Amino acid sequence: MEIEKEEDLRWPNPLRSDLEKRNKNQFCRFHKEVGHDTDDCRQLKDEIEFLIRRGKLDKFTKDGNRGNQQGSYERKDYDRRDNDQDRNPKPRGPVINMIFGGPTAAGSSRNSRKAYAREVMTVVGETPKRAKTEVAISFDDSDLEGVKFPHDDPLVIIPVIGNSKTKRVLVDNGASVDILFHDAFIKMGYTDSQLTPSNMPIYGFNGVESKVEGTIQLPMTIGQGSQTATQMLNFVVIKTTSTYNAILGRTGLHAFKAVASTYHLKIKFPTRNGVGEEQGDQKMARNCYVAALRPDGVGGQVLPIEVMNLKDDEERRGKPAEDLNPIPLIPGEPDKVTYIGTLLPEPLKGLRCQELGMPQI
């Protein structure tokens, strides 16, 4: 390799795959190990791209024909776009739009969320500044080591939250906030007096509300060895039964600039020493899944998905899944009633009415 003498070249960590299972006829000069050829080494390609972007390999690149080639590249690009449009006609059905809320970059008020949504539709004269990521993040078959197939398991990791190594943390791209369940919060040694009050309840996909106890900022660390990353995350603490101790949502993933793959059961993220990894615990993920389905309810439920502000989104509050029958609590006072679902079996309706001392339906 001609780049071996580059001072800025970052040599990789040793391969973690089983030496006995590697191809002894292939050797990588970058890893200095058998198992794959140098030309096929993805980490080497990523490192070369990193050095080129930093201008460390200018002597190996050709600049002479860039100007002459640019026009032909652009023409080919336009032709390719035209062909793609011909092969992919516009759909005739309606466009399905969906915007998630939550106390994230969009803010907590209706006006701030509308402004946040308008940003992506604003035409600007120049490209806005964005955070730069100096390392390429990718997944390949080597990341499947230790994963048992077939599987459709969730990604469950064991990060450090605060000063505690916390098991059973679900990585959920569909969650708009980072969740810390109250039982785990207490076991970590914190108290409710350390919470910042919040009036924003959390709703699951079925409309079930979980009251927010408050929020707290805690550091979370993921990764191994020298390739770790730590971010201060704003956890929403809720008091409900769950098979998980915490949920890492989009807010936390974006803070780490992390990419999660449920297929590979792994998170990857940039660090000062290259791409860091946090491997999911497949056995723990399956145990959590089994516990969540237990009929006795011991396993609890996984509820949090979205966050809503009651003051701004009154019309989006959860609604009953069935019609309700009003049942008077006190004879002669029709304004004091409770409600029982119409789909409740008749024997249970009578039983509940007897327990409450009400006339049967």
TIBA-44418 format. One record per residue (C-alpha): x, y negated, z negated; residue in three letters. Coordinates in steps of 0.5 Angstrom, whole numbers, padded with zeros to 4 digits, always signed. Example, Ala and Ser with C-alpha at 12.3 -4.5 7.8 and 13.67 -1.06 7.14 Angstrom:
2
+0025+0009-0016ala/+0027+0002-0014ser/
This chain:
361
+0000+0000+0000met/+0003-0007+0002glu/-0001-0010-0004ile/+0003-0006-0009glu/+0008-0012-0011lys/+0002-0017-0012glu/+0003-0020-0019glu/-0005-0021-0019asp/-0007-0014-0017leu/-0011-0011-0023arg/-0009-0004-0023trp/-0015+0001-0025pro/-0017+0005-0031asn/-0015+0012-0031pro/-0021+0016-0027leu/-0026+0020-0032arg/-0028+0025-0028ser/-0026+0032-0030asp/-0019+0034-0027leu/-0021+0041-0025glu/-0027+0039-0021lys/-0023+0034-0017arg/-0020+0035-0009asn/-0013+0037-0010lys/-0012+0035-0003asn/-0014+0028-0004gln/-0009+0023-0007phe/-0011+0015-0009cys/-0005+0011-0009arg/-0009+0006-0013phe/-0011+0010-0018his/-0005+0015-0018lys/-0009+0021-0018glu/-0012+0026-0014val/-0019+0026-0013gly/-0020+0022-0007his/-0016+0018-0001asp/-0014+0011-0002thr/-0018+0009+0004asp/-0024+0011+0001asp/-0023+0008-0006cys/-0028+0003-0007arg/-0025+0000-0013gln/-0019-0002-0009leu/-0023-0005-0003lys/-0027-0009-0009asp/-0020-0011-0011glu/-0018-0013-0004ile/-0024-0017-0003glu/-0023-0020-0010phe/-0015-0022-0008leu/-0018-0025-0001ile/-0023-0030-0005arg/-0017-0032-0009arg/-0013-0034-0003gly/-0008-0029-0006lys/-0007-0025+0001leu/-0007-0030+0006asp/-0001-0027+0009lys/-0005-0021+0011phe/-0011-0025+0014thr/-0011-0027+0021lys/-0014-0034+0022asp/-0012-0036+0029gly/-0018-0033+0032asn/-0023-0036+0027arg/-0026-0042+0031gly/-0026-0038+0038asn/-0030-0032+0035gln/-0035-0036+0030gln/-0039-0038+0036gly/-0040-0031+0039ser/-0041-0028+0032tyr/-0047-0033+0031glu/-0050-0031+0038arg/-0050-0024+0036lys/-0053-0026+0029asp/-0059-0029+0033tyr/-0060-0024+0037asp/-0060-0019+0032arg/-0065-0023+0028arg/-0069-0023+0034asp/-0069-0016+0035asn/-0070-0015+0028asp/-0077-0019+0028gln/-0079-0015+0034asp/-0078-0008+0031arg/-0081-0011+0024asn/-0088-0014+0026pro/-0091-0019+0021lys/-0096-0015+0016pro/-0103-0017+0018arg/-0106-0016+0011gly/-0106-0021+0005pro/-0099-0023+0002val/-0099-0021-0006ile/-0096-0026-0010asn/-0094-0025-0017met/-0090-0030-0022ile/-0088-0027-0029phe/-0088-0032-0035gly/-0085-0032-0042gly/-0080-0036-0046pro/-0074-0036-0041thr/-0072-0040-0036ala/-0079-0042-0034ala/-0080-0045-0041gly/-0086-0044-0045ser/-0091-0049-0043ser/-0095-0049-0036arg/-0092-0055-0033asn/-0085-0053-0034ser/-0087-0046-0031arg/-0090-0049-0025lys/-0084-0053-0024ala/-0080-0047-0025tyr/-0084-0044-0019ala/-0084-0050-0015arg/-0076-0050-0015glu/-0075-0044-0010val/-0080-0047-0005met/-0076-0054-0005thr/-0072-0056+0001val/-0066-0059+0000val/-0060-0062+0004gly/-0055-0058+0001glu/-0054-0051-0003thr/-0055-0052-0010pro/-0049-0050-0015lys/-0049-0043-0017arg/-0045-0039-0022ala/-0040-0035-0019lys/-0039-0028-0020thr/-0031-0026-0018glu/-0032-0018-0018val/-0037-0014-0014ala/-0041-0009-0017ile/-0043-0003-0014ser/-0045+0004-0016phe/-0043+0011-0012asp/-0043+0018-0014asp/-0038+0018-0019ser/-0043+0014-0023asp/-0047+0020-0023leu/-0042+0024-0028glu/-0046+0027-0034gly/-0053+0025-0031val/-0057+0032-0031lys/-0062+0032-0025phe/-0067+0032-0023pro/-0069+0026-0027his/-0074+0020-0028asp/-0071+0018-0035asp/-0071+0011-0037pro/-0065+0007-0038leu/-0063+0007-0046val/-0057+0005-0049ile/-0053+0004-0055ile/-0050-0003-0056pro/-0048-0007-0062val/-0053-0012-0064ile/-0051-0017-0069gly/-0046-0013-0073asn/-0050-0006-0072ser/-0049-0001-0067lys/-0056+0000-0065thr/-0059+0006-0062lys/-0065+0007-0058arg/-0065+0000-0054val/-0069+0001-0048leu/-0067-0003-0041val/-0073-0006-0038asp/-0073-0010-0032asn/-0080-0011-0032gly/-0080-0015-0039ala/-0079-0022-0039ser/-0076-0023-0046val/-0071-0019-0050asp/-0075-0015-0056ile/-0073-0013-0063leu/-0078-0009-0067phe/-0079-0011-0074his/-0077-0004-0077asp/-0070-0005-0074ala/-0069-0012-0076phe/-0070-0010-0083ile/-0065-0005-0083lys/-0060-0009-0080met/-0060-0013-0086gly/-0064-0019-0084tyr/-0070-0022-0087thr/-0077-0026-0085asp/-0074-0032-0088ser/-0069-0032-0082gln/-0074-0032-0077leu/-0076-0038-0073thr/-0083-0039-0072pro/-0087-0037-0066ser/-0094-0038-0063asn/-0093-0034-0057met/-0096-0027-0057pro/-0094-0021-0053ile/-0098-0017-0049tyr/-0097-0010-0046gly/-0100-0008-0039phe/-0106-0006-0042asn/-0108-0012-0045gly/-0106-0010-0052val/-0103-0016-0056glu/-0097-0015-0061ser/-0096-0021-0066lys/-0090-0024-0066val/-0086-0025-0073glu/-0081-0030-0070gly/-0075-0031-0066thr/-0068-0030-0068ile/-0061-0031-0064gln/-0056-0025-0065leu/-0050-0023-0061pro/-0050-0017-0057met/-0044-0013-0054thr/-0044-0008-0049ile/-0038-0004-0046gly/-0032+0000-0048gln/-0025-0002-0049gly/-0022-0008-0046ser/-0028-0008-0041gln/-0034-0011-0046thr/-0038-0017-0046ala/-0042-0021-0051thr/-0048-0026-0051gln/-0052-0029-0056met/-0059-0027-0054leu/-0066-0030-0057asn/-0070-0024-0059phe/-0077-0024-0060val/-0079-0020-0067val/-0085-0016-0067ile/-0088-0012-0072lys/-0091-0006-0068thr/-0090+0002-0068thr/-0085+0004-0062ser/-0080+0009-0060thr/-0075+0004-0059tyr/-0071-0001-0064asn/-0070-0006-0058ala/-0072-0008-0051ile/-0067-0011-0047leu/-0071-0015-0042gly/-0069-0020-0036arg/-0067-0025-0040thr/-0061-0021-0043gly/-0059-0018-0037leu/-0059-0024-0033his/-0054-0027-0039ala/-0049-0021-0038phe/-0050-0022-0030lys/-0051-0015-0031ala/-0054-0010-0026val/-0058-0004-0028ala/-0059+0003-0025ser/-0064+0008-0027thr/-0062+0013-0022tyr/-0055+0013-0025his/-0057+0011-0032leu/-0052+0006-0033lys/-0051-0002-0033ile/-0045-0005-0030lys/-0043-0013-0031phe/-0037-0017-0030pro/-0032-0018-0035thr/-0025-0021-0035arg/-0022-0015-0034asn/-0026-0012-0028gly/-0033-0009-0028val/-0035-0006-0035gly/-0040-0001-0036glu/-0045+0001-0041glu/-0047+0009-0040gln/-0054+0011-0042gly/-0056+0016-0047asp/-0060+0021-0043gln/-0062+0026-0048lys/-0064+0020-0053met/-0068+0017-0047ala/-0072+0024-0047arg/-0073+0024-0054asn/-0076+0017-0054cys/-0081+0019-0048tyr/-0083+0026-0052val/-0084+0022-0059ala/-0088+0017-0055ala/-0093+0022-0052leu/-0094+0025-0059arg/-0102+0026-0060pro/-0101+0024-0068asp/-0098+0017-0066gly/-0092+0018-0070val/-0088+0016-0064gly/-0092+0010-0063gly/-0092+0006-0057gln/-0088+0002-0052val/-0092-0005-0051leu/-0088-0011-0050pro/-0088-0013-0042ile/-0090-0021-0042glu/-0090-0027-0046val/-0096-0032-0046met/-0098-0038-0049asn/-0105-0038-0052leu/-0105-0046-0052lys/-0103-0046-0044asp/-0106-0040-0042asp/-0113-0039-0046glu/-0116-0036-0039glu/-0111-0030-0039arg/-0112-0027-0046arg/-0113-0020-0046gly/-0121-0018-0045lys/-0124-0011-0047pro/-0124-0005-0043ala/-0131-0004-0044glu/-0138-0007-0046asp/-0139-0008-0053leu/-0145-0007-0057asn/-0146-0012-0063pro/-0148-0009-0069ile/-0151-0014-0075pro/-0147-0014-0081leu/-0152-0017-0086ile/-0159-0016-0085pro/-0162-0023-0083gly/-0156-0026-0081glu/-0155-0025-0074pro/-0149-0029-0073asp/-0145-0025-0077lys/-0144-0019-0073val/-0138-0014-0071thr/-0138-0010-0064tyr/-0137-0003-0062ile/-0135+0000-0055gly/-0141+0003-0051thr/-0136+0008-0049leu/-0135+0011-0056leu/-0138+0018-0056pro/-0145+0018-0060glu/-0143+0022-0066pro/-0137+0017-0067leu/-0142+0011-0067lys/-0146+0014-0072gly/-0140+0016-0076leu/-0137+0009-0076arg/-0144+0006-0078cys/-0144+0010-0084gln/-0137+0008-0086glu/-0139+0001-0085leu/-0146+0001-0088gly/-0149-0001-0082met/-0155+0001-0078pro/-0154+0007-0073gln/-0154+0005-0066ile/
